[in-house]
Amino acid sequence: MRLFDEKRQQLKIGENIKFINDKTGEELLTQIVNLHKFNSFGELYKNFDKIKLGYKEWEVAKSSDMLKYYPQSEQQKYGVVGIEIKLIK
């Protein structure tokens, strides 16, 4: 889940994204399967279950969690995107 800012607007389905753990150096290569665009994280959270959003079963999923990363004004300006990925390796 990210702000749909200029950087994320460049993402395309089928592209690869590499994630690197800063602490361990572990790398994961993923591929973008779908881009789910919404006006706010509130809308995004209403359309997906918490497991799909990356929460654990015992965690409470609240769209307000995203306010620590992206202020409401930025959500209104850009909208938000849920980046659906699959693991390649």
Secondary structure, DSSP 8 states (H G I E B T S, - for coil): -EE--HHHHT--TT-EEEEE-TTT--EEEEEEEEEEEESSHHHHHHHS-TTTTT--TTS---GGGGGGTS-HHHHHHH-EEEEEEEE--
